[in-house]
């Protein structure tokens, strides 16, 4: 990292391991994870030059075009890039014995609210937390389960059988949609568009609302979020105002 900072790179605001080098109107981006570097540029010559620079300064090799990293699959075509975690999702579903089970059409019921259940049957909290941790990682490419996983994660301190049932429903949905992911089209424009919304008193425990948002560059989804609000909204208008 010190080498990059000494040779024209600056740290990106999105993370401490993201580095940017601007050369006129061109841009070179490098992301470091332990001893791996993923990089790309607006010109192929910048990418090849950076690869040669790294091989000259450090004992490392160029693997080639990125297609898999940290459990995330990357498929690059002339039309765009598709990222998914299908292999990770399949292994996860199989690990917790949900392979071949009846599929669910949605990750969470719209009629049953999950709440604390002091009198409910206790379950293994380690198992529950492992499942939640794995699901949270899958949300890196699956915004469709972000809200459901976030709700279930609220009960990791003292999970009950009813909470585990809700998590298993997410797994049943995931089992039917393991090949889902996010498509980034090369033909998209660079217009930044954001959407936000909120439910009202969604939480059955404290009556707090949940905010949700998505941001697109052109038609490409780049940021998504689901978070319970810090205060209790007294109306749907107030809940939506807080979300924005």
TARANOR-V479709 format. One record per residue. N is the residue number from 1. RES is the residue in three letters. NEAR is the number of other ideal C-beta (glycine too) atoms within 10 Angstrom. Layout:
n:N res:RES near:NEAR
n:N res:RES near:NEAR
This chain:
n:1 res:UNK near:12
n:2 res:UNK near:6
n:3 res:UNK near:11
n:4 res:UNK near:18
n:5 res:UNK near:11
n:6 res:UNK near:8
n:7 res:UNK near:11
n:8 res:UNK near:12
n:9 res:UNK near:18
n:10 res:UNK near:12
n:11 res:UNK near:14
n:12 res:UNK near:14
n:13 res:UNK near:8
n:14 res:UNK near:10
n:15 res:UNK near:10
n:16 res:UNK near:10
n:17 res:UNK near:14
n:18 res:UNK near:16
n:19 res:UNK near:22
n:20 res:UNK near:16
n:21 res:UNK near:18
n:22 res:UNK near:12
n:23 res:UNK near:13
n:24 res:UNK near:5
n:25 res:UNK near:7
n:26 res:UNK near:12
n:27 res:UNK near:14
n:28 res:UNK near:20
n:29 res:UNK near:18
n:30 res:UNK near:21
n:31 res:UNK near:16
n:32 res:UNK near:16
n:33 res:UNK near:10
n:34 res:UNK near:6
n:35 res:UNK near:7
n:36 res:UNK near:11
n:37 res:UNK near:19
n:38 res:UNK near:15
n:39 res:UNK near:17
n:40 res:UNK near:15
n:41 res:UNK near:18
n:42 res:UNK near:13
n:43 res:UNK near:13
n:44 res:UNK near:9
n:45 res:UNK near:9
n:46 res:UNK near:18
n:47 res:UNK near:17
n:48 res:UNK near:12
n:49 res:UNK near:14
n:50 res:UNK near:19
n:51 res:UNK near:17
n:52 res:UNK near:11
n:53 res:UNK near:12
n:54 res:UNK near:18
n:55 res:UNK near:12
n:56 res:UNK near:8
n:57 res:UNK near:10
n:58 res:UNK near:10
n:59 res:UNK near:6
n:60 res:UNK near:13
n:61 res:UNK near:8
n:62 res:UNK near:11
n:63 res:UNK near:13
n:64 res:UNK near:7
n:65 res:UNK near:7
n:66 res:UNK near:15
n:67 res:UNK near:11
n:68 res:UNK near:11
n:69 res:UNK near:14
n:70 res:UNK near:11
n:71 res:UNK near:16
n:72 res:UNK near:19
n:73 res:UNK near:17
n:74 res:UNK near:16
n:75 res:UNK near:14
n:76 res:UNK near:14
n:77 res:UNK near:8
n:78 res:UNK near:5
n:79 res:UNK near:11
n:80 res:UNK near:15
n:81 res:UNK near:16
n:82 res:UNK near:17
n:83 res:UNK near:16
n:84 res:UNK near:20
n:85 res:UNK near:24
n:86 res:UNK near:15
n:87 res:UNK near:13
n:88 res:UNK near:19
n:89 res:UNK near:25
n:90 res:UNK near:15
n:91 res:UNK near:14
n:92 res:UNK near:23
n:93 res:UNK near:20
n:94 res:UNK near:12
n:95 res:UNK near:13
n:96 res:UNK near:14
n:97 res:UNK near:10
n:98 res:UNK near:20
n:99 res:UNK near:13
n:100 res:UNK near:9
n:101 res:UNK near:13
n:102 res:UNK near:8
n:103 res:UNK near:12
n:104 res:UNK near:18
n:105 res:UNK near:8
n:106 res:UNK near:13
n:107 res:UNK near:24
n:108 res:UNK near:19
n:109 res:UNK near:13
n:110 res:UNK near:6
n:111 res:UNK near:4
n:112 res:UNK near:12
n:113 res:UNK near:13
n:114 res:UNK near:21
n:115 res:UNK near:15
n:116 res:UNK near:16
n:117 res:UNK near:14
n:118 res:UNK near:6
n:119 res:UNK near:5
n:120 res:UNK near:15
n:121 res:UNK near:9
n:122 res:UNK near:9
n:123 res:UNK near:17
n:124 res:UNK near:10
n:125 res:UNK near:14
n:126 res:UNK near:9
n:127 res:UNK near:13
n:128 res:UNK near:21
n:129 res:UNK near:14
n:130 res:UNK near:14
n:131 res:UNK near:23
n:132 res:UNK near:21
n:133 res:UNK near:11
n:134 res:UNK near:19
n:135 res:UNK near:24
n:136 res:UNK near:15
n:137 res:UNK near:18
n:138 res:UNK near:21
n:139 res:UNK near:18
n:140 res:UNK near:15
n:141 res:UNK near:20
n:142 res:UNK near:23
n:143 res:UNK near:17
n:144 res:UNK near:14
n:145 res:UNK near:23
n:146 res:UNK near:21
n:147 res:UNK near:20
n:148 res:UNK near:22
n:149 res:UNK near:23
n:150 res:UNK near:19
n:151 res:UNK near:21
n:152 res:UNK near:25
n:153 res:UNK near:16
n:154 res:UNK near:17
n:155 res:UNK near:22
n:156 res:UNK near:14
n:157 res:UNK near:9
n:158 res:UNK near:14
n:159 res:UNK near:26
n:160 res:UNK near:20
n:161 res:UNK near:11
n:162 res:UNK near:16
n:163 res:UNK near:24
n:164 res:UNK near:19
n:165 res:UNK near:13
n:166 res:UNK near:18
n:167 res:UNK near:26
n:168 res:UNK near:16
n:169 res:UNK near:19
n:170 res:UNK near:23
n:171 res:UNK near:24
n:172 res:UNK near:19
n:173 res:UNK near:20
n:174 res:UNK near:25
n:175 res:UNK near:20
n:176 res:UNK near:15
n:177 res:UNK near:18
n:178 res:UNK near:19
n:179 res:UNK near:11
n:180 res:UNK near:17
n:181 res:UNK near:19
n:182 res:UNK near:16
n:183 res:UNK near:15
n:184 res:UNK near:17
n:185 res:UNK near:13
n:186 res:UNK near:11
n:187 res:UNK near:8
n:188 res:UNK near:14
n:189 res:UNK near:11
n:190 res:UNK near:7
n:191 res:UNK near:9
n:192 res:UNK near:10
n:193 res:UNK near:11
n:194 res:UNK near:10
n:195 res:UNK near:11
n:196 res:UNK near:14
n:197 res:UNK near:13
n:198 res:UNK near:23
n:199 res:UNK near:18
n:200 res:UNK near:16
n:201 res:UNK near:17
n:202 res:UNK near:16
n:203 res:UNK near:18
n:204 res:UNK near:11
n:205 res:UNK near:11
n:206 res:UNK near:11
n:207 res:UNK near:11
n:208 res:UNK near:18
n:209 res:UNK near:21
n:210 res:UNK near:20
n:211 res:UNK near:21
n:212 res:UNK near:18
n:213 res:UNK near:16
n:214 res:UNK near:17
n:215 res:UNK near:15
n:216 res:UNK near:16
n:217 res:UNK near:15
n:218 res:UNK near:14
n:219 res:UNK near:14
n:220 res:UNK near:17
n:221 res:UNK near:13
n:222 res:UNK near:12
n:223 res:UNK near:12
n:224 res:UNK near:18
n:225 res:UNK near:14
n:226 res:UNK near:18
n:227 res:UNK near:14
n:228 res:UNK near:15
n:229 res:UNK near:18
n:230 res:UNK near:8
n:231 res:UNK near:10
n:232 res:UNK near:13
n:233 res:UNK near:21
n:234 res:UNK near:10
n:235 res:UNK near:10
n:236 res:UNK near:13
n:237 res:UNK near:11
n:238 res:UNK near:16
n:239 res:UNK near:23
n:240 res:UNK near:17
n:241 res:UNK near:11
n:242 res:UNK near:15
n:243 res:UNK near:18
n:244 res:UNK near:11
